[in-house]
């Protein structure tokens, strides 16, 4: 709903964990190295496994797992370089992939399943936060591009 009203916003995400108190000042330099790809594969594996074990795997159309170069919760006074990344989970429901909606927590997908995914993904070394994408299509794309 927010992107339909505020046209300069095209993604709406929920950030698991405590409130974000500091503005993001920079991003973590990220290249497609074996380590970075391994982190993404591990996050995807955990998310897909938990979704399958919960019995909701076939209730959604797609669940891309996205690695973003954002390190939350850094104290700007310390000026430490950004070294962690975050994971975005995007559960998506559609009939045609031209339009669709996110799986709404508590409606299409139990909140406990999402919390379990976030908790497990957060255990991966180098992960700062887990986010949940709540953007419909349009305006957002199914995947992050």
N, C-alpha and C positions, 0 to 999 in steps of 0.2 A: 504494500500500500504506500509506503514512504516514497519509493521511486516514481510512483504514478503522480504524486503530488509535488514532490521536489525533483524536478527533471535533471538537476545536476548531481543527483545521487543515483548510482546504478547498482550498488550492492548494499545489502543490509545483513550484518552478521551479529550473532550473539557470541560473546567471549566468555568461555568457562573460567571459573576461578574468581579471585577477588577483583574488586574494581580496578580499572586502569587509572592510575593517578598522574602519570607523566605522559606528555605528548611524545610521539615517536619523532626523534630528531634525525635519524638516519636509518639505513637499511644494512643488513648483513650481506657483504659481498658473497655472491652465490654463483657457482659454475657447475656444470653437469659432470661432476667428478663421481667416481665409484662410491665414495663415502656419502655424498649428498643423495645420490640415487638410491643407495642402500637405506638411508633414513626414510625416504619417501616410500620405498617398497615395504619396509617394516610397518610403517603407519598404515598403509593400505591393507596389509595382511591382517593386522589387529582389528581394524574397522570391519573388514569383510567377514572375518571369522566370528566376531561378536554378533554381527547382524545375522549371520547364518544360524548360529547357536540359539539366538532369540526366537527364531521362527518367522522373522519379518523380512528375510532376504527377498522373497518373491512378492512382497507387498509394495515394493518401490520399483521404479523403472531403472534407476541408475544411481550410483553413489561415487562420484569422483572424489578423490582425496587429493588435496592441493597443498603443496609446500610453498609458503611465502617467506620472503627474506626479512621478516619483522621480528625483532627481539623486544618483547614487552618487559616492563618492570626493571628497567635499568635506571639507576640513580644518575641524573644528568650532572650532578655536582662532581661525581667521581671521574667522569669523562672516560670511562672504560669503553673500548671499542665494541661494537655490536658483533656478537659471535654466535648467537642462536637464531633459530628460525621457528616459524609457527606452522601449524597444520590447520587446514580448513576442511570440514566435512560438508558435503553437499548432497543430501538425499533429495531425490527428485522424482515426482510423479507426473506422468504424461501418457497420452495415447498416441501422439504423433511426433513428438520431439520438436514441433514448431511452437507449441505453447505448453505451459505446465506450471506446477506449483511445487514449492518445497514440501517435504513431509513435515507436517506440523507436529511438534512435540506434544504428546498427550492426546492427539487425535489420530494421526496416521502411524505414529511410532511412539512407544512408551518412553517417557522421560528417563526412566531407569536405564534403558538400552543406550541412549545417547550419553548419559553420565558415565556408564561403564566404558564406552568407546573412548570418551575424553580422558578418563582416568588411566586407561591402559596406554593410550598414545602418549600421554604426558610422561610416562616412564622411560620413553626413548631418549637416550642422551642427546643433548643439543636442541631439544624442543622446548621453546619458551612457553607457548600457550596453544590451546586448541580452540578453534572457532567453529561456529555452526552457521552456514549460509542459509538465510531465510528469504532470498530473493526469488520472485516469480519470473517466468519467462513469457513474454517480454517484461521488463527491459533487459534483464540479465540473460546471458547465454547459459546453456545447460552446463557447459564446462567453463572453466576460467581460461581466458585466452590472453 
